[in-house]
Amino acid sequence: MAENLEPFVIHVEQEVLDDLRARLEATRFAPDLDNEDEGYGLSTAYLKPIVEYWADGFDWRSVEARINRYTHHRLDVGGTPVHFIRRPGNGPAPVPLLLMHGWPWTFWDWSKVIDPLADPAAFGGDPADAFDVVVPSLPGFAFSTPVTNGKENSVSMADRFHTLMTDTLGYERFAVGAADYGALVGAQLGHKYADSLYGLHLGNEMLLTIFQGDRYWDLTGGAPIDTMPADQRAGMVNFVNTYVSHVAAHMLDAQTLTHGLNDSPVGMLAWILKRWKKWSDQNGVFEDAFPVDHILTNATIYWVNQAIGSSIRSYRNVHRTPWQPSHDRTPPIEAPTGFTFLLGDAAPPAVHNREQRIAAFQQGAGHFYADVRQVNVHDKGGHFGPWENPEAWIGDLRATFRPLR
């Protein structure tokens, strides 16, 4: 069946791009007094030149041509459209590999690792490490829109991707690489479908019970920050300032927020650009890792698909349809698992070196994983590992799956 799939060519209608440009040119920029340090959020001074370039300078058509160098497909999987790139491996026995992004990522944030993983020999690697690479857009994101299920969450996504990889593409088993929200989907695959997996390689350790309880909107779980030791308190304050605002808003007011973000490309850009800027390597320079054309590539993908609302709703949907175990064995995630952690991330709090990061894993969600093969920690990079430090991701992922082939 996989050989007979119709290709999907990404082509945004010109009238959609013209409408985007008109909206950008008509922007009413907000007054922004005394916000040079961005203590009130992303500043107008930072945002305005990016918007002006988006309106008159950014070349979507050249980006579109570059993205279309890969083979894309878009299929109905259980009533919901699922878009994905498929890059066949070049080696003696390529292992099928599903790579899943998070929010506010897109599939294109994996673009630096696709070719090296599929064709390692072309990049100085061992052809025995080759993968058949499949990079989907999560349902509700990018070109996996519009969703037909308003309650789409990590569990339903795991079911869809298992169907895609096994029934549609015909793989008996497959490997998973994932980060951020994708790592939550991966964890569910490793719980419910462990027998179908070679294993997992994740950028975050995810609790399958995340976003539950009365304080589901609060990543601190109500931790008494003021009474913590100084270093732990500073780390927790940094963590809160980095991550908490979007989770609370997405959880408590997703659709209210969507009305503004779906109507204003500048509002949408500001909301997601703040996350890229704040979540990237806290020890690096944001603009060095995130060129403006990459920022606007992702922003355009969100805009033209009206994906912002369905993407942010995936948070609340984890709470509204709580995780239910598929078996009673513990630890619940049984697939062999490796990790790539980057020290430029604000999460977990108060982590400054490899030893502290491993300790945080062991004391936190690490107990959910039954078969931990390796835990790798790198200095470079923040929350967007495959984009910020692709070399680490490529090397670690290969090392995880080499003995599992």
N, C-alpha and C positions, 0 to 999 in steps of 0.2 A: 504493500500500500504506500509506503514512504516514497518509492520511486515515482509514483504517479501524482504527487502533490502539485497543484497549480502554483506557480510563483506569484508572489504579491509584490508589486512595484510601488514604492512610496512615491506618491505624486500629490502634492497639495494644490488644490485648485487655485488659479490665479486670483479669483475674486475673494478667496479667503485671505490671501496675502495682501491684497489691496485694502481690504477692510482692516486688517491688522495695522498696516502702515497709516491709514487714516486715523485710527484710534490713537496711535502713538503720537502723531503730529498734533493731535488736539488735546494732548495731556495738559491738565491743570495741576502743575506741580505744587506740592504742599509747602506752606511757610514752615521754616525749620530753625527757629532761633536757638542758639546756645547748644547745638548738638554736634559740635566738632568731634567729640569723643564717642559719638553714637551711643551715648548713654540712654537715649530715648528710643533707640532702634536705628535701622538703616537710614542714613542721612540723605536728604535731597541732593546735597552736593556730590555724594558718591553715585547716586542713582541716575541723575540727570544726563551725564554724558553717555552712559550705557544705553539709556533709552533713545537718545538722539542717534547713536550709532545703529541701534536696532532699526530705527525708522529709515535711515539714509546711510547705508554703508554695509551692513551685514548682508551677505549673499546666501540666502537660503538655498537657491537652486544649485550652487556649487556644493553645499553641504549635502543636499539631497542626492546628488550624483555620487558623492563619496560613500554615503550610507548604502546606496543601491549597488555598490560593487560587490556586496554580499548577496547571497540568495536569501530572500525573505518568503515567508508563507503567512497566511492568515486564515485560520480555520475555526469552524464552530466546534467547541468542546463543551458538551453538556449544556448547550443553549447559549453560551457566552463566546464572543470572538476572542481568539488567542493569536497574537502575532508573535513570530519568532524568526531569528536568523538561524540558518543552519550552515555550518562550515564543516564539510567532511574532513576527517583526519587523513594525514599522509604518513603512514607508518605500517609496520607489519600487522598490528592488531589494535587499531584505535578503540579506546573505551568511550562509550557514549557519555557525554558530560553536559548536564543541565546547569546553566549559570543564571542565578536570580538576583536581581537588584533590589533596592529599597526605595524609600521616599526621602527627599524629592529627586531621586535618581531617575534615569531612564536606562533602557537596554544599552544605549550608546556609551555608558560609563564603563562597560566591559570591553570597549573597542581596542584598548591597548594590549589585551591579553589573548584575544581570539586567535589571531594567526600564530603566535608562538606556541599556544597550547595545541592547535590543530596540526601544525607543521614544524615540530621542534628542530628538525635537521636544518631548515632554512634559516634558523636563528642560532645555530651553533650547538643545538642540543641533540639528545639521543632520540632517533626516530621511534624507538620502543616506547617512548613516553607520549605518543600521539593520542589525541582525543578527537572523537566526533563531537564538535561543539554546537550546542543548541542554546541560544540566548533569547528567551522570551521577554515580552513586556508583561508584567503582572496584570491580571484582569483589572480593568479600571484605570490602567496607566497607558500612556502613549497610544499605540495603534491597537491595543486590546480593548477597544471601546467601540460603541457604548455598551456598558454592562447591561444585562437583562435581569440581574439579581441585585437588588439594593442592599443585600446583607452579605455581599462578597467579603470573605475574610481569609485568614491564613489557612484555615482548615479546608474550606472549599477550594482554595487555590491549590493546595497540595493534592487534592483529589483530581483536579483538572490536569495538573502537570503529570501525575502518574498515568492518567489516561492518555495524554499526549505522547509520553515517552514509550509506553508499552503497547497500547492498542493501536495508536495512530502511526507512530514511527517504527513500531515493531521490535523494539529493543527488549530482550529478556531481562536485562539488568542495566542500570545506569548509575553514574556517579553524580554527585551534586556539589556545586560550589555556590556559596551565597553569603550575603552580608545584609545588615540592617533588617528591614522587614522581610526580605528574602530569606534571611537566616531563620526567622520564625517559621516560614513555610518549609524550609529545609528541615528544621527540627521536627516538624509534624510528619514529614516524609520519613524521617529516620525513626519515628515512633510507629506510625501506622503501616508503613510499607518497607520496613527494614529488609525483608527478604528479596525485594526488588532492587536493592541498592548495592553497589560496591562499597559505598560509604559516603561520608559528608566531609566537606572542607568549608569551614565557616569563619567569618570575620567577627562574629559576635556570639557569645554564649547566651542563648535565649531560653527563658523560662516559658514552658508551654502554658503556664497559668498566669502569664503577664496580663496586666490591665484588668484584673479581677478585684473584688472587694468593694467596699464603700468609697475608698480613695483611689479608684481606678484611674483617675485623671492626674494623679500625683506620683511622679517617678520616685520621690523620696519615701513614699509609704508613710508619710507623717513623721519622719525621723526628727528628733529634737536637735536641730543643727546648733543652736546656741550653746548647748552643753558639751559639744564634742571637743576633744583635744585640738589645739590650734591648727596643726597641719591637716587633720581630717576635716576640720570645719572649713578651712580655706578651700580644700578640694571639693567639698560638698557645695559650697557657695558657687564655685566656678561651674560645677556640674549643673546646678539649678539654673544659673544664668545662661548656660549654653543650650540646654535641652528642654526645660520644663514648659516654656511658654507655648510652644507649638502643640505639645501633647495635650495640655489643658484645653487649648482652643479647639483642637480637632475632636477631642472627646466630648466637650460640653456644648460646642456650637458649630459643628462642621457645616451644616447647611446654611446657617446664617452667614458664616464667613464666605461660603461658596458664592452667594449672590453677588458679592463685590468682586471676588477674584475672577469669576467666570465672565464678568462684564468688562473688566478693566485689565488690559495686558500689563500695564504698569503696576497695578496693585498686585497682580499675580506674580510678576517678576520680583517685586520687592519682598513678598512673603517667602518665596523659595530661595532667592539670592541671599537673604539674611541667613538661612540655614546652611547653604554651601559655605558662606564666608565664616560663619561662627563655628561650624562643625569640622572644618578642614584643619590641617596640622597646626596646632596652637604654638608650635615652635618654629613655624615656617612663615613664608610670605604667600598670602593667598593668591595674589595675581600671578606668581610664578607657577603655581600648580594649576590654576584655573584661568586660562586665557579667555578673554571676553567672547571669542567666537564659540568656545565650548559652552559657556554659560548660556548664550543666546540660542545655541543649537537645542539644548534641553528645554529652554523656556518656550521656544517655538513649537517643539514637539508637544508640550503640555497644552499650549494655546490652541493649536489647530485641531486638536482632538477633543477639546473641551474636557480634559481629563483631570483638572484640578479637583473638582468636587468628588468624583468617584475615587480618586486616589486618597484623599484625606479621610474619606468615610471609612476606609479600611481599618483605621484605628478603633473607632467606636464599635465597629462590627465585631471586633475581638471580644469586647465586653458584652455586647448584646446577645451574642451567641457563644456562651462560655465553652471553653475547651472541655471535651469529654474523652477520657482515655479509651483507646481501642482494645487494650488488654490491661491486666492488673500486675504485670511484671515490673520490677523495679531494678535499676533505674529505667525510666520509660523510653528513653531514646536509645535504641539498641544498635543502630548502624555504627560501624567504626567511624570515628570522627577525628579530624585534625583541625587546628585553628591557626589563623594568622592574626595577631594583635599588633596594633601600632600605637606607640607611646605618645603621639601627638594628639590623641583623642582625649576629650575631657571625661570620658567614661571608661572604666569606673573611676570614682573620685579618689583623689590623693594617691595616685599611682605615678611613680617617677622613674622606675627602673624595671628590668626584667623580673627580678625576684618578687617585687610587689605586685606586678601584673599577674604572675602565675598564682600568687597567694590569693589575690582577689578572685581569680577563676575558681580556685579550689574551695574557697569559703562561700562563694556565691552560687551561680547556676551550674557550675561544673558537676554537681552531684546528679544532674538530670541525665548525664551522658554515661552510658554503661561501658563504652569501649573507646577510651581516649587514646589515640595513637601518638599524637604529638601536639605540643603547644609551642608555637613560635612567636617571638616578640621582637619587634623591629623599632628602631628609633624614628625613622622617617615615615611621615604620613599621619593622617587623622582618621576621620570616620569613613572616608571614601577610598578604602584601601586599593581596590583594583585600578582605580584611576590615579591615585596619589603615589602609590608604590607598587606598580605592576610587577617589577622584578621580584619582590618579596612574595607576592601572591603566586606568580608562576612557579617559582622554586618550591615553595611550601606545598602547593597543591600537587605538584608532581611527586614530591616526597611522600605525601599522604597516600596517594593511590598506587605508587610503584609496587609495594608488596601486596596490594589488594587485587591486582589484575588477574 
